[in-house]
Amino acid sequence: MSSYSLAQLGLSDSHRLAFTALARPTALLGRVAAEHRGAYVVFTELGERLAEPTGKLRHHAASRLDLPAVGDWVAVEATSDERALVHAVLPRTSAFVRGVAGGVTEPQVVAANVDVVVVVCAADDVNPRRLDRTLALVRSSGADPVLAVTKIDLHPQDRERLRALESSTTAPVHALSSVTGEGVAEIAAYFAGHRTLALVGSSGAGKSTLVNRLFGSERQATRALGVDGRGVHTTSHRELLVLPTGGVVVDTPGMRELRLWDAAEGLDETFGDVADLAARCRFSDCARQLGQAAARGGRVRRAQGRASGLRRAQAAQDPLAGDPGPRAAAPLIKRPRGAPSR
């Protein structure tokens, strides 16, 4: 049975104060490490507990957002040496939320109380639109984004693409090889001060292999590359792990779909220059007008870049969109209400 100190689990002063304010002397403070069909594995100072929400907590939950998620700090009361009830979810400092995959319109907390979200992608699978959507979600969550481009040892020719990626995003970009160890120490540095990192990305990107490198042992199951040289899906559920060297990591399954959920602020930050232009635009569809107007002023290259940025911003809001092309219809970024018209 796992037993960790609250400091090892990444307890912050704000969560300590929130727990004290509950005034439940018989309660234990714990952190959700995994979820299994409505029950939760909770780490406490007295060991690991399998916990379920109380009926009152379920009744007052307006949506899944109000129920425990991996990374949450919770107040639990033991019902036996191994089981407990969750009485309260403490206020979150961050929450990485996406829309549930499939046809259901519902939010899902991927990880809570995370300091840094590491977006993992393979060097030969850098998808700008998927990265745009993920960065928008990370920034809206309250966590800091970091990009980790893995398997660089297998695709050295993609280092030029990596340099282009570094110039097109404000997030730190790290080249990684879990085989040679390149870049792993750079990621490990983000755990300083018992911080919590979450790893997100597509299936087979190398998240679990990176976790094993961070642990220095085969902590997570991995599988050999497929016949096409790509990684194979391994992780099946979200799990919070405590590093022996300090820090907490949340490993997540590969995400086939990444639907934005209340990510307006993250989109504005990811596409700050486009948002500024959209606020001053008199058209509801800025993409073509922006390119034409700026080109007439002799600023063709910059106009093309901005129009491309706008199309990326539009596509980032639709997880199922392909390349919208230069004549994309139904724009998703519109001039904000109250913005000046010309």
C-alpha positions, -999 to +999 in steps of 0.1 A: +000+000+000+015+033-011+021+059+016+035+094+009+039+126+028+016+155+018+047+174+007+057+145-017+022+147-031+027+183-039+004+200-013+002+238-016-005+263+011-039+271-005-050+235-003-038+231+032-058+262+042-089+250+023-088+217+041-084+233+075-114+255+067-136+224+063-134+218+100-138+181+098-115+167+125-121+131+115-112+137+078-080+128+061-065+150+034-056+130+003-050+133-034-068+114-062-043+091-080-067+072-103-103+067-111-120+033-117-157+033-126-168+059-101-143+048-074-111+066-067-076+056-056-067+082-030-032+087-016-030+099+020-003+101+047-018+069+062-017+050+030-038+043-001-076+042+001-102+031-024-128+059-020-163+067-033-181+100-032-208+104-006-244+106-018-245+142-008-215+150-029-230+133-059-264+149-054-249+185-053-227+179-083-240+200-112-218+181-137-188+159-138-167+189-132-179+189-096-168+153-089-133+141-081-107+139-109-072+127-110-050+152-093-077+166-070-072+172-033-101+157-014-113+153+022-120+116+029-131+097+060-119+061+064-146+034+066-120+006+069-083+001+066-086+002+028-118+021+020-131+056+025-157+081+015-150+114-003-168+142+015-154+172-004-133+182-034-110+212-025-109+242-049-087+236-078-057+257-087-059+244-123-080+220-143-072+206-178-107+202-192-117+188-226-150+179-242-158+142-239-148+123-270-176+111-292-211+126-296-216+135-260-215+172-251-200+171-216-168+183-200-141+160-187-114+169-163-082+152-176-061+163-147-065+188-118-041+209-098-013+206-124+015+231-125+029+222-160+012+203-189+038+186-211+024+182-246+041+151-260+043+145-298+066+123-319+090+141-342+074+126-373+039+134-361+039+172-354+004+183-362+001+222-359-037+222-356-037+195-328-009+214-310-029+247-313-059+231-297-039+215-270-020+247-262-053+266-260-067+240-235-035+241-214-035+279-211-071+279-202-065+254-175-042+276-155-012+255-160+020+263-180+024+246-214+056+228-225+061+210-258+082+178-258+091+164-292+100+127-288+119+101-308+142+127-322+169+100-324+148+081-350+140+112-370+171+135-369+159+151-402+130+166-383+152+189-362+146+217-388+109+213-382+116+215-345+134+249-349+104+262-369+081+250-341+102+269-316+098+301-336+060+297-340+050+292-304+055+309-270+057+276-252+092+261-244+101+233-268+123+204-259+137+177-282+136+143-264+150+108-270+140+082-244+167+060-259+197+083-256+182+103-227+185+136-247+162+163-231+149+141-202+168+161-176+152+193-190+118+179-184+128+166-149+138+201-140+101+212-141+094+190-110+115+212-087+096+220-055+074+189-057+055+204-087+029+184-106+033+177-143+007+161-166+017+144-199-008+146-227-006+137-264-016+112-290-014+074-286+021+061-291+038+095-287+061+082-260+044+095-228+048+062-208+084+057-221+092+092-208+077+084-175+099+053-172+129+075-180+119+100-153+116+071-128+148+054-139+129+021-141+101+004-161+073+020-141+048+021-169+041-006-194+053+001-230+052-017-262+076-019-292+071+003-322+047-008-348+058-021-382+054+015-395+078+028-369+051+045-349+044+041-312+016+018-300-011+027-276-004+014-241-018+036-212-055+029-206-064+053-178-052+085-161-028+078-132-010+100-108+025+088-099+050+101-073+086+104-085+113+091-060+134+121-068+105+145-059+075+157-079+043+142-092+035+132-128+000+124-143+002+100-172-028+100-195-040+078-223-036+089-259-064+113-270-080+105-303-101+137-302-094+169-283-125+190-281-121+225-267-142+233-236-144+269-225-110+277-239-116+313-251-088+327-230-064+300-241-072+307-277-066+344-272-032+338-257-022+311-282-033+334-311-027+368-294-019+387-326-049+373-344-072+381-315-060+417-316-067+420-353-101+403-350-111+429-324-104+457-348-120+440-378-154+452-392-160+419-410-174+387-395-151+367-417-117+382-414-095+356-431-099+367-468-105+404-460-074+405-438-052+391-465-066+413-493-065+445-473-029+441-461-018+429-495-031+461-511-008+480-487+022+460-499+025+438-468+019+405-487+041+383-466+029+395-433-007+394-446-003+358-456+011+349-422-017+366-404-044+351-426-028+317-421-028+323-383-065+332-384-073+300-403-053+280-377-072+298-349-105+289-366-095+253-371-082+250-335-118+254-323-130+224-344-113+192-334-126+174-365-116+200-390-089+193-416-070+220-434-097+246-441-078+260-470-077+297-482-114+299-488-127+285-455-163+292-448-182+296-415-154+314-396-154+308-358-135+339-347-157+369-349-154+406-340-162+409-302-194+427-293-186+464-288-154+463-309-151+494-331-163+492-366-151+512-396 
